[in-house]
Amino acid sequence: MWRGDHQRSCRRRGTAAVACAVLLTACGHAPGGKVGGEVGTFGALIENDEIAGTDRHYTNGVRFSWTTPAGGVPDWADRIGKALPGAAPEVRGELALGQSIFTPLNRFRSDPLPTDRPYAGWLYASAGVLADHGDALDRLEVTAGIVGPSSLAEQTQKAVHELTGARVPEGWDHQLNDEPGLILSYDRVWRNILPDAIGGLDLDLAPHAGVALGNVLTYGAAGGTIRIGQGLDVDYGPPRVRPGVAGSGFVDARSGTAWYVFLGAEGRAVARNIFLDGNSFEDGPSVDRKTFVADLQAGVAIVIDGIRIAYTHVLRTKEYDDQEKTDTFGSLSVSFTF
């Protein structure tokens, strides 16, 4: 018995190391070479339902990213970026590590209801190529990771709840089983900035569209964001955890201050969501997924000398048939450009 537990423990401890290795191998080298006086952008992002005063379903997501400066990518990545639609892009690379946690509405049953969302965790690494055309941004990204106990979602949530004195969820024994996950995704956001459009403030009307294919998530998405403020060309909006509304991890390294408030929406046609549909090749907990899901978000971002702080409040429509309530959560991100 101890031997089996020990083997599972070793396997789970090794998951993060494997994810890092996959990530760095996919990129070809670790970023950090200084290009044109800029090193790159480090980003930290947390999405949590308790920020918005709830505690259910998509309950927590964290993501740490590093975006290279323009030109700071391997030759093969530069060729991919320049092959995407549009002329003369600035090509960046992006590396990310993240974890997402999902729980039922009733977290304190030891035997979760079959009509309630399953417990699930997702630990992943991503490598992407970003092509910035000035008025549009393309993102091509591959994400690999693990769903199930090896994602360490159970340990993460229980540690946080014990640290904060919150009641510990009791149904993690019924989470999805271990399954390697892979997502290939592409999205584009168009930036249409109108200077001095509203009382001296700039206005940006930014539609976006994207697609994701994989055993974890498969969907097509389209939407748009309206931003009002000053210095809107500093970025393409704040980042989100997939499948959130598109933004950019990098920030222009200019000195001075930029700021904006924003309102955005996205609709998704979902063909696969492992966190609702359950494991791909074995029986386990699942619910009847809805095909069409929408996000409505609003927030504010401020950028001072290459440091961006942004808050996004998100409303997500029901994702499965027996879901009693829509979901609300907050997203807080900080990005530092060196």
C-alpha positions as CSV (number, residue, x, y, z in Angstrom):
1,M,0.0,0.0,0.0
2,W,2.8,2.4,0.9
3,R,4.7,1.5,-2.2
4,G,1.7,2.4,-4.4
5,D,1.1,5.7,-2.6
6,H,4.8,6.5,-2.9
7,Q,4.8,5.8,-6.6
8,R,1.8,8.0,-7.1
9,S,3.4,10.7,-5.0
10,C,6.6,10.6,-7.0
11,R,4.7,10.7,-10.3
12,R,2.8,13.8,-9.1
13,R,5.9,15.6,-7.9
14,G,7.5,14.9,-11.3
15,T,4.6,16.4,-13.3
16,A,5.7,20.0,-12.9
17,A,9.2,19.1,-13.9
18,V,8.0,17.3,-17.0
19,A,5.8,20.2,-17.9
20,C,8.7,22.6,-17.6
21,A,10.9,20.4,-19.8
22,V,8.2,20.1,-22.5
23,L,7.8,23.9,-22.4
24,L,11.4,24.7,-22.8
25,T,12.0,22.0,-25.4
26,A,9.1,23.4,-27.5
27,C,10.6,26.9,-27.4
28,G,14.1,25.7,-28.4
29,H,15.8,27.9,-25.8
30,A,15.1,29.8,-22.7
31,P,14.1,33.4,-23.4
32,G,16.1,36.2,-21.9
33,G,18.4,37.5,-24.6
34,K,18.2,41.3,-24.6
35,V,16.9,42.6,-27.9
36,G,16.7,46.3,-28.6
37,G,17.1,47.2,-24.9
38,E,14.1,45.0,-23.9
39,V,14.5,41.7,-22.1
40,G,10.8,40.6,-22.1
41,T,7.6,40.6,-20.1
42,F,6.9,38.5,-17.0
43,G,3.2,38.0,-16.2
44,A,1.3,36.5,-13.2
45,L,-2.4,35.9,-13.3
46,I,-4.9,34.6,-10.9
47,E,-8.6,33.9,-11.6
48,N,-10.7,33.0,-8.6
49,D,-14.4,32.9,-7.9
50,E,-14.1,34.2,-4.3
51,I,-12.8,37.5,-5.7
52,A,-16.3,37.9,-7.1
53,G,-18.0,36.5,-3.9
54,T,-18.8,33.0,-5.1
55,D,-17.2,29.5,-4.6
56,R,-18.1,26.9,-7.2
57,H,-17.4,25.4,-10.6
58,Y,-14.3,27.1,-12.1
59,T,-13.0,28.0,-8.7
60,N,-9.3,28.9,-9.4
61,G,-6.8,29.4,-12.2
62,V,-3.2,30.6,-12.0
63,R,-0.9,31.3,-14.9
64,F,2.7,32.5,-15.0
65,S,4.1,33.6,-18.4
66,W,7.2,35.0,-20.0
67,T,7.0,36.8,-23.3
68,T,10.1,37.6,-25.3
69,P,10.8,40.9,-26.9
70,A,10.1,41.4,-30.6
71,G,12.8,39.4,-32.5
72,G,13.8,37.4,-29.4
73,V,12.7,34.0,-30.8
74,P,14.4,31.1,-32.6
75,D,14.5,31.3,-36.4
76,W,11.8,28.6,-36.8
77,A,9.4,30.5,-34.6
78,D,10.1,33.8,-36.5
79,R,9.2,32.0,-39.7
80,I,6.0,30.7,-38.3
81,G,5.0,34.2,-37.0
82,K,5.7,35.8,-40.4
83,A,3.8,33.2,-42.2
84,L,0.6,34.2,-40.4
85,P,-1.8,36.5,-42.2
86,G,-0.8,40.2,-42.3
87,A,2.4,42.1,-43.3
88,A,5.7,42.7,-41.5
89,P,4.8,41.5,-38.0
90,E,6.9,41.8,-34.9
91,V,7.3,38.2,-33.7
92,R,7.5,37.3,-30.0
93,G,7.5,34.0,-28.2
94,E,5.5,33.1,-25.1
95,L,6.1,30.4,-22.4
96,A,3.5,29.7,-19.7
97,L,2.9,27.4,-16.8
98,G,-0.6,27.2,-15.2
99,Q,-3.1,25.2,-13.1
100,S,-6.9,25.3,-13.2
101,I,-9.3,23.8,-10.5
102,F,-12.9,22.9,-10.9
103,T,-15.4,21.8,-8.2
104,P,-19.1,21.0,-7.9
105,L,-21.7,23.5,-6.6
106,N,-22.0,21.3,-3.4
107,R,-18.3,20.9,-2.3
108,F,-19.1,19.3,1.0
109,R,-20.6,16.0,-0.1
110,S,-18.3,13.0,0.1
111,D,-20.4,11.5,-2.7
112,P,-21.0,14.3,-5.2
113,L,-24.3,14.3,-7.0
114,P,-24.2,12.8,-10.6
115,T,-25.9,16.0,-11.9
116,D,-23.2,18.3,-10.4
117,R,-20.0,19.3,-12.1
118,P,-17.1,16.9,-11.5
119,Y,-14.0,17.7,-9.5
120,A,-11.1,18.2,-11.9
121,G,-7.7,19.7,-12.1
122,W,-5.5,20.7,-15.1
123,L,-1.7,21.3,-14.8
124,Y,-0.2,22.5,-18.1
125,A,2.6,24.2,-19.9
126,S,2.2,26.3,-23.1
127,A,4.5,27.6,-25.8
128,G,3.2,30.1,-28.3
129,V,4.2,32.4,-31.2
130,L,2.8,35.9,-31.3
131,A,2.7,38.0,-34.5
132,D,2.0,41.7,-33.8
133,H,1.0,43.6,-37.0
134,G,0.3,46.8,-35.2
135,D,-3.4,46.7,-35.9
136,A,-3.8,43.0,-35.2
137,L,-2.3,40.3,-33.1
138,D,-2.1,36.6,-34.0
139,R,-1.4,33.9,-31.4
140,L,-0.5,30.3,-32.3
141,E,-0.1,28.1,-29.2
142,V,0.4,24.5,-28.1
143,T,-0.5,23.5,-24.6
144,A,0.4,20.1,-23.0
145,G,-0.3,18.9,-19.5
146,I,-2.2,16.5,-17.2
147,V,-5.8,16.2,-16.1
148,G,-6.6,14.3,-12.9
149,P,-4.9,13.6,-9.5
150,S,-1.4,14.3,-11.0
151,S,-2.5,17.9,-11.6
152,L,-2.1,18.5,-7.9
153,A,-5.4,20.4,-7.8
154,E,-6.7,18.6,-4.7
155,Q,-3.6,19.3,-2.8
156,T,-3.5,22.9,-3.9
157,Q,-7.1,23.6,-2.9
158,K,-6.9,21.8,0.4
159,A,-3.7,23.7,1.3
160,V,-5.2,27.0,0.5
161,H,-8.5,26.3,2.4
162,E,-6.5,25.0,5.5
163,L,-4.3,28.1,5.4
164,T,-7.3,30.5,5.2
165,G,-9.4,28.6,7.7
166,A,-12.1,27.7,5.1
167,R,-13.9,24.4,5.1
168,V,-12.1,21.8,3.1
169,P,-14.0,20.2,0.1
170,E,-14.8,16.5,0.7
171,G,-15.4,14.9,-2.7
172,W,-12.0,14.9,-4.3
173,D,-11.9,11.1,-4.3
174,H,-14.4,11.3,-7.2
175,Q,-12.3,13.6,-9.5
176,L,-11.5,12.9,-13.1
177,N,-8.8,10.3,-13.6
178,D,-5.3,11.0,-14.9
179,E,-5.2,11.8,-18.7
180,P,-2.5,13.6,-20.7
181,G,-3.9,16.7,-22.4
182,L,-3.1,18.5,-25.5
183,I,-4.6,21.7,-27.0
184,L,-3.6,23.4,-30.3
185,S,-5.1,26.9,-30.5
186,Y,-5.1,30.0,-32.8
187,D,-6.7,33.3,-32.3
188,R,-6.6,36.8,-33.7
189,V,-7.6,40.2,-32.2
190,W,-8.0,43.3,-34.4
191,R,-7.1,46.7,-32.8
192,N,-9.0,49.7,-34.2
193,I,-8.0,52.7,-32.2
194,L,-9.8,56.0,-32.7
195,P,-7.8,58.9,-31.2
196,D,-9.7,61.6,-29.2
197,A,-13.0,59.9,-29.9
198,I,-14.7,60.7,-26.6
199,G,-13.8,64.0,-24.9
200,G,-10.1,63.6,-25.6
201,L,-10.0,59.9,-24.7
202,D,-9.1,57.2,-27.2
203,L,-11.6,54.5,-28.2
204,D,-10.7,51.0,-29.3
205,L,-13.1,48.7,-31.1
206,A,-11.4,45.2,-31.1
207,P,-13.1,42.1,-32.5
208,H,-11.5,38.8,-32.0
209,A,-11.9,35.2,-33.2
210,G,-10.2,31.9,-32.4
211,V,-10.3,28.1,-32.4
212,A,-8.9,25.4,-30.1
213,L,-8.5,21.7,-30.9
214,G,-7.6,18.9,-28.4
215,N,-8.9,16.3,-26.0
216,V,-9.1,18.9,-23.2
217,L,-10.9,21.7,-25.1
218,T,-12.3,22.0,-28.6
219,Y,-14.2,25.1,-29.5
220,G,-14.6,28.0,-31.9
221,A,-15.0,31.5,-30.4
222,A,-15.8,35.0,-31.6
223,G,-16.4,38.3,-29.7
224,G,-15.1,41.8,-29.2
225,T,-13.9,44.3,-26.7
226,I,-14.4,48.1,-26.3
227,R,-11.7,50.0,-24.5
228,I,-11.7,53.7,-23.5
229,G,-8.7,55.5,-22.1
230,Q,-5.3,56.8,-23.0
231,G,-2.3,55.0,-24.7
232,L,-4.4,52.1,-25.9
233,D,-1.7,50.9,-28.2
234,V,0.3,49.8,-25.2
235,D,-1.2,46.3,-25.4
236,Y,-4.2,44.3,-26.8
237,G,-6.0,44.1,-23.5
238,P,-5.2,42.1,-20.3
239,P,-4.5,38.3,-20.5
240,R,-7.0,35.6,-19.4
241,V,-6.8,31.9,-18.8
242,R,-8.1,29.9,-21.8
243,P,-10.9,29.8,-22.8
244,G,-11.1,33.5,-21.7
245,V,-11.5,36.5,-24.0
246,A,-8.2,37.1,-25.9
247,G,-5.7,39.7,-24.7
248,S,-1.9,40.0,-24.7
249,G,0.7,38.9,-22.1
250,F,3.2,41.6,-23.3
251,V,3.2,45.3,-22.7
252,D,4.9,48.1,-24.6
253,A,8.1,49.0,-22.7
254,R,7.5,52.8,-23.1
255,S,7.9,55.2,-20.2
256,G,4.9,57.1,-18.8
257,T,1.3,56.1,-18.1
258,A,-1.5,54.5,-20.0
259,W,-4.9,53.4,-18.8
260,Y,-8.2,52.1,-20.0
261,V,-11.5,50.7,-18.9
262,F,-13.0,47.9,-21.0
263,L,-16.1,45.9,-21.7
264,G,-16.0,42.7,-23.7
265,A,-18.0,39.6,-24.7
266,E,-17.3,36.2,-26.3
267,G,-19.4,33.4,-27.6
268,R,-18.1,29.9,-27.9
269,A,-19.4,26.8,-29.7
270,V,-18.0,24.0,-27.6
271,A,-17.4,20.5,-29.0
272,R,-15.3,19.2,-26.2
273,N,-14.7,20.2,-22.6
274,I,-13.1,17.4,-20.6
275,F,-14.0,19.1,-17.3
276,L,-17.6,18.5,-18.1
277,D,-17.6,15.6,-20.6
278,G,-15.3,13.5,-18.4
279,N,-12.3,11.4,-19.4
280,S,-11.8,10.5,-23.0
281,F,-11.2,6.7,-22.8
282,E,-12.7,5.5,-19.6
283,D,-15.9,5.9,-17.6
284,G,-16.1,8.4,-14.9
285,P,-18.0,11.5,-13.6
286,S,-19.5,13.7,-16.3
287,V,-22.5,16.0,-17.0
288,D,-24.4,17.0,-20.1
289,R,-22.4,19.9,-21.6
290,K,-24.1,22.9,-23.3
291,T,-22.9,23.6,-26.8
292,F,-23.0,27.4,-26.6
293,V,-21.4,29.3,-23.8
294,A,-20.7,33.0,-23.4
295,D,-18.5,35.3,-21.3
296,L,-19.2,38.9,-20.5
297,Q,-16.4,40.8,-18.9
298,A,-15.6,44.3,-17.7
299,G,-12.6,45.8,-16.0
300,V,-9.8,48.3,-15.8
301,A,-6.1,48.3,-16.6
302,I,-3.3,50.8,-15.8
303,V,0.3,50.7,-17.2
304,I,3.1,52.7,-15.6
305,D,6.6,52.5,-17.1
306,G,6.0,49.0,-18.5
307,I,4.2,47.6,-15.5
308,R,0.5,46.7,-16.0
309,I,-2.0,45.9,-13.3
310,A,-5.4,44.8,-14.5
311,Y,-8.7,43.5,-13.0
312,T,-11.4,41.8,-14.9
313,H,-14.8,40.8,-13.6
314,V,-16.3,37.9,-15.6
315,L,-19.8,36.5,-15.9
316,R,-20.0,33.1,-17.6
317,T,-23.3,31.6,-18.8
318,K,-24.3,28.0,-17.7
319,E,-22.0,25.3,-19.1
320,Y,-24.1,22.2,-18.5
321,D,-27.8,21.3,-18.4
322,D,-28.4,20.9,-14.7
323,Q,-26.3,23.9,-13.7
324,E,-28.4,26.0,-11.3
325,K,-26.6,29.4,-11.6
326,T,-24.4,31.3,-13.9
327,D,-20.7,31.7,-12.8
328,T,-19.0,34.8,-11.7
329,F,-15.3,35.2,-11.0
330,G,-12.5,37.8,-10.9
331,S,-9.2,37.9,-12.8
332,L,-6.2,39.9,-11.4
333,S,-3.0,40.1,-13.5
334,V,0.3,41.9,-13.1
335,S,2.8,42.2,-16.0
336,F,6.4,43.6,-15.8
337,T,8.3,44.5,-18.9
338,F,12.1,44.7,-18.4
